């Protein structure tokens, strides 16, 4: 399992680098400009295609990213034949997200030989 974040202006950030400067000490103005959203979408899709994951579990924040990043990542998964799972971060997200992630992990881990 490899956990990554995506953020403007850096694109995809592996969790191993999350606390490293400047990733840990920056601010981003919201709402994001469409050019920035497109850039991050391209970077995230390129990262997925280079990494060759078997499954991508995507936590989607439609309020800040509309559907641009999600669509790009889904397309990248189709190119690499990786499974794509999506969890929307809307409304009361706490317990719902954890429950959905647990279901996805159980399903995909149980499919492994």
C-alpha positions in Angstrom: 0.0 0.0 0.0 1.3 3.4 -0.9 -0.4 6.5 0.4 -0.1 9.7 -1.6 -1.7 13.1 -1.5 -2.3 15.6 -4.3 -2.2 19.3 -3.7 -1.6 22.5 -5.6 1.0 23.5 -6.7 3.0 20.3 -6.1 0.8 17.6 -7.6 1.2 14.1 -6.1 3.1 13.9 -2.9 4.0 10.5 -1.4 3.3 10.4 2.4 7.0 9.8 2.9 7.6 13.4 1.8 4.5 15.0 3.4 6.4 16.5 6.3 9.3 17.8 4.2 9.7 21.5 3.4 8.1 23.1 1.4 5.4 20.5 1.2 4.7 20.8 4.9 4.7 24.6 5.0 2.7 26.1 2.3 -0.7 27.7 1.8 -2.9 27.6 -1.3 -5.5 30.1 -2.1 -9.0 28.7 -2.8 -11.0 28.5 -4.9 -8.4 27.0 -7.2 -7.9 28.4 -10.7 -8.9 25.9 -13.5 -5.3 26.0 -14.8 -4.0 24.8 -11.4 -6.7 22.0 -11.2 -5.7 20.9 -14.7 -2.0 20.9 -13.8 -2.6 18.7 -10.7 -4.9 16.4 -12.7 -2.1 15.9 -15.3 0.5 15.3 -12.6 -1.7 12.8 -10.7 -2.5 10.8 -13.9 1.2 10.7 -15.0 2.1 9.5 -11.5 -0.4 6.7 -11.7 0.7 5.6 -15.2 4.4 5.6 -14.1 3.8 3.7 -10.9 1.8 0.8 -12.4 -0.4 0.2 -9.4 -2.9 -2.7 -9.3 -5.6 -0.6 -7.6 -6.0 3.1 -6.9 -8.3 4.2 -4.1 -9.0 7.8 -4.8 -10.4 10.1 -2.1 -12.2 12.8 -4.0 -12.9 16.4 -2.8 -15.3 17.7 -5.5 -15.6 21.1 -3.7 -12.0 22.0 -4.4 -11.2 19.9 -7.5 -14.5 19.5 -9.3 -14.2 16.2 -11.2 -11.1 17.0 -13.2 -8.5 15.1 -11.1 -10.8 12.2 -10.6 -11.5 11.8 -14.3 -7.8 12.0 -15.1 -6.9 9.4 -12.5 -9.7 7.1 -13.7 -8.4 7.4 -17.3 -4.9 6.7 -16.2 -6.1 3.5 -14.4 -7.8 2.4 -17.6 -4.5 2.8 -19.5 -2.6 0.7 -16.9 -5.5 -1.7 -16.3 -5.5 -0.8 -12.6 -8.7 -1.0 -10.6 -10.1 2.4 -9.7 -12.1 2.9 -6.5 -13.5 6.3 -5.6 -14.6 7.8 -2.2 -16.2 11.2 -2.2 -15.3 13.6 0.6 -18.6 15.3 1.0 -20.9 16.0 3.9 -20.3 14.1 7.2 -17.1 12.4 6.0 -15.5 10.9 9.2 -17.1 7.5 9.8 -18.5 7.1 6.3 -15.0 7.4 4.8 -13.5 5.0 7.2 -16.3 2.5 6.5 -16.0 2.8 2.8 -12.2 2.5 2.9 -12.5 -0.6 5.1 -14.9 -2.2 2.6 -12.6 -1.4 -0.4 -9.6 -2.8 1.4 -11.4 -6.0 2.5 -12.7 -6.6 -1.0 -9.4 -6.1 -2.7 -7.2 -7.9 -0.1 -9.5 -10.9 -0.1 -9.1 -11.2 -3.9 -5.3 -11.8 -3.5 -4.1 -15.4 -3.6 
